[in-house]
Amino acid sequence: MPIEIKQLLIKSNIVHYAEDEDVEALEAHSAFKEELLNECRHLILEMLREKGER
């Protein structure tokens, strides 16, 4: 049974930061991204190690 979409609503917020806040926000974002990626790598390696032990 086909589904028909008659309306698509997209909401977005545009936020403007001061020049100094942009740099700080980018640094914080980059640091968070690196921390998250490192944790993901750690968890994946741990899962692979556990799988290999079985």
Residue pairs with C-beta under 8 A, 6 or more apart in sequence:
17 25
